[in-house]
Amino acid sequence: MIVFEFKAKGTKQQYQKIDEAIRITQFIRNKCLRFWMDNHNVKYYDLNKYTAVLANEFDFADKLNSMARQSAAERTAFAIKRFFDNCKAKVPGKKGYPRFQKNNRSVEYKTSGWKLLDYRKHINFTDKCGIGQLKLIGTWDLHFYQIKQIKRIRPDLVTSLSKVTH
């Protein structure tokens, strides 16, 4: 996996919208973790389905793209899997029981919810959070890659970086 980092230049309102999307991601992850704690035999697919239930139940959760919501559930599933793998491997000490997030730093968009513009110097977020178009500042030339090769975009409010992964 190759990771490219770009600074994302936007307005103060756009950064606030990114922060809102990050908080929604944190909420969904914590609700998925609580769902796992309250129910037995919860699988990864059940967590993905639960994100749709959360979107129907909470209007603000519906603002986030469905794949971004599923990505938050995927992170929860990975934390749960890592905990069980450590238990099975009998790792000495603490096993890494999944915890609720207090300070989430990014939201992860997979193949939808964003569009890289044709000249590939701007990215447009198309979900209901209303982030809009951000300018990418960096030295990497994205013309060497097909847009279909880019699998994940992660706007990060703390460092103002958009990570383009393929």
Order of alpha helices (4+ residues) and beta strands (2+ residues): beta-alpha-alpha-alpha-alpha-beta-beta-beta-beta-beta
